[in-house]
């Protein structure tokens, strides 16, 4: 499984800057690193003063940066969902699916599902990387993203039960015997089982990743970080490290979690050279 790091936290705490510094640090240690901007604000463009897209831009042999296009992935998600419905239901021509999908694109969770598609695409297309770092959106969207596999699995479990009950009631489940084996022919059940396996795999990616919180040593940021830890704990995910930006002081409340302090910079951290200079001046080698 690939090494994955997530950086999450309250908006404005310097999450994107810490993500950039971390990516630079690992790449300078000859680790093939990909920095992925998942935040719709795409602050990495401002930090590096460069344009990024879905195609990696390489700042060095060991550091590539990409920017996800969430609008593209929303359209892709809706198109794939429409196609799955058409494949599973023979009577789809009796009504216009397209009209329903015009409304569906405004439904809750569509953005999170699109983020999952983008996330999986990054892992698949860049499997040769030693490390992939995700600069995540602010707290609310990030937590919905991490919660999505678990929520979806609960829905799938109940949908499977409902589908089996419907099929048993109507007695229309067809079974084909091959020797001593029976194969159940039900496209909907098969699709639900596939989705179940997919979401279990995604959750395992999250479970085996380093999830890091970036915060400032001030009241609102600390309180929001506490809520992040509690929410992730509810879905069986743990925080790996806490990065305290613009501070030399650790926080007693988080004493049981690894804390990394990142000192204040009197110089604006814009551009690769300034970022690397900051790392060297503060001896931030294993970030």
N, C-alpha and C positions, 0 to 999 in steps of 0.2 A: 504494500500500500504506500502511496506517495506521502511525503512529508508535507503537511499543510499547516499554515498558520493563519488565524483570523485575528484582525484587530478591530475591536468594537468599542463603542463608548458614546457619550453624550456629544452632540454637535458642538464644534468649536473648541474642543479640548486639545486639538493637535493630533488627532488620530491618523490623518493622512501623512503628516510629517513624520510621525513615529514609524509608520509603515514604510515610508521611503527610506528612512535612516536604517531600519532593520534590513531592508532588501539590499541596500548598498553594502552594509556590514557583511552580510553573508556572501555576497558576490565577491567582495575583496578577499574573502577567505577561500576563494576558488570553488565555491558551491554554486552550481548552476541554478540560478534563481529567476523566478518569474513573479513580477508584481502585478496584481490584477486589481484595477479600480472598479469596485462594484457600487460605489456611492454615486447616485445620480448627479451629484454636484461635480464629480470628477475633478477634485482638487489637485490630483497628480499633475495635471496639465500646468497648473499655476506653479506648483512646487518645482517642477523641472523646467518650466518655461518652454514646453514643447507640446506639439499636438500628438495625441495617441488615438488608436482605434482598436478594432478587434484583432488586427494583425500586429504581432509584437514589433516594437521598436527597440533595438538593442543599443544600450548605452555603453556596453562593454561586452566582452566575450561571454561573461557569466551573468549578465543582467539584462533581461527583457521586460518591457512594460506594455500592458494592454489595457484598454478601456472597454468595458462591456457596453453594448448598445441595448438597453432594456426594452426600448420600443420594438426593436427587431425581434427580440426573444418573446415578447408578448404576442406579436403577430404569428410567430412560429408555433407557440403553444396553442393558440386558438385554432390555427390551421390543422395541427396534429390532432387536437381534440375533435374537431369536426370530422376528420377522416376516420377516426376510431369509431365514432357513432355510425357513420355510413357503412363501415365494414361490419359492425355488429348487428345492425338492424336492417332487414330487407325492405321494410316499409318506409324507409326514410324519404322516398320520393313522394309520399302522401302529404308531406308538409315541407315548408322551406326552412331548412336548417340555417341558412344564411341570415335570415331575419333574427333568429334567436341569438346568433353569435355576434350580431351588431350590438346587442344588449349585454351579452356575456363579457365583453371586453371591459365593461365598467364594473364588473362584479368584484366583491372582496376576494383577496388572495391571488388574483390573477398576476399581480406584480411579483409576489413571492414564488409562484410556480414558474414564472419566466426566469427569475433569478436562479432557481434550481436547474432549469435547462441550461442556462449559461454556465453555471458552476460545473455541471457534468461535462459540458462541451470542452471547457478549459482542461479538465483532468484528462479527457480522452485525447485531445489534440496535442497536449504538452506533457505526455507521460514520460518523456526523456529528462524532464527537469528533476533536480535533486530536491528542490523546495519551491512551493507555490505559496505566495503571501497574498491574502485577500484583504484589501482595504474596504471595510464594510460601510453600509449606510448608517445613519444615526440609530439610536437604540430601538425605537418602536419597530421599524422595518426589519432590522437585524434579528430581533427576537421572534418576529413572525416567521422569518426565514428558517431559523433553527427549530421552531415549533412545528413547522409544516409537515415533516415526515411522520411525527407522532400523531398529529391530528388526522392526517390522511389515513394512517393505518387503522385508527379507530373507526373511521367511516367505512373503510374497505371491509373490515371485519363484520360490521353490521349489514353492509350491502350484500356480502356473500351469504350471510344467514337468510336475508330477505329473498335473494335470488333463488336459493335452494328451496325455500318454503314455497315460492311461487311455482317453481318447476314441478315440485312434488305434488302440489295441489292440482295442477293442470295435467299432471302425468304426461308431460311432453319431453322429458329428458330422454334423449336417445342414447343407447349404449351399444357399442360394437364389441363383440367378443373376439379376442385373439388368443386361442388356447385357454389358459387359465386367467388371462388378464382381461380386465374390462376398462375401456377408455371412454370417459364421459365426454360427449360431444356437445359442448355449450360454450359458444364464443364469449358470452358475457362473463361466465365464471372463469374461463381461461384468462381473459383480460384482467379481471380482478386479482387473480393469483399472480400474474406478471407484475401488476402495479404494486402488490404487496411485497414481492421480492425486491422490486426497485427501491421502494422506500426503506426497506430494511437495510439495503446496501448503502443508501444515502446517510441514514442515521449512523451506520458504522463508520462512515467517513468522518462525520462530525465527532463521534465518540473517540476516534483515534487521532483527532487533530489537536493542535495547540490553540486554544481560544484565549486571547489576551484582551484585557480591558485597558484602555487609555483614559486617564483622568487627570484633573488638576486638583491640587490640595486645597479645595474650597468646598463649602458646604453642599451646594446643589450637585456638583459633580460627584462628590463622595456618596451622597444619598442615592443618586441614580445608579451608581456602580453597585451599591448594596442590592438594589432591586434587580439589577442584571444577574448578579450571582444567585439570588433567590429564585428567579424565574428559570435560569438554566438548570439549577438544581432540581426544580420540579419536573424537568424533562430529562433528568439523569445525565446532564452534561456538567462538566467542571471547568473552572477557570484555571489556566496554566500559570499565567503571570499577570501582574498588575504593573503598568508603566505609569509612573507619576511624572507628568510633564511639567517642566519649568520649576522644578523643586529639588532640593537636596535632602528633604526630610521624608522618612517613611511614615506610614499611617498605622497606628496601633491596632485599629479595628481589623485590619487585614493581615495581622501578624502571622496567621497560619497559611498565607499564600505568598509565593515568591514575589518580591517587590523590586522593581528596577527604577531608580530615580534618574531623570533626564534633566540636567541643569538648564537654567535659562540662558538663552543666547542673545547677546547684545547686538549680534549681527543678524540681519534678515536671512532666514534659511531658504533661499531661493536659488535654484541652479545646482547642478551636480557638484561643482567645485566647492561651493560653500557648505554643502551637506557633508562632503568628505572631510573638509577642513574641520568642521565641528566634531565629527567622529574622532579624528586624530587628536585634537586639542583636549578632548575630554576622556581620551583613552577608552572609548567605547568599542571594544574589540569583539566581544561575544554578546551581541545585542539581542 
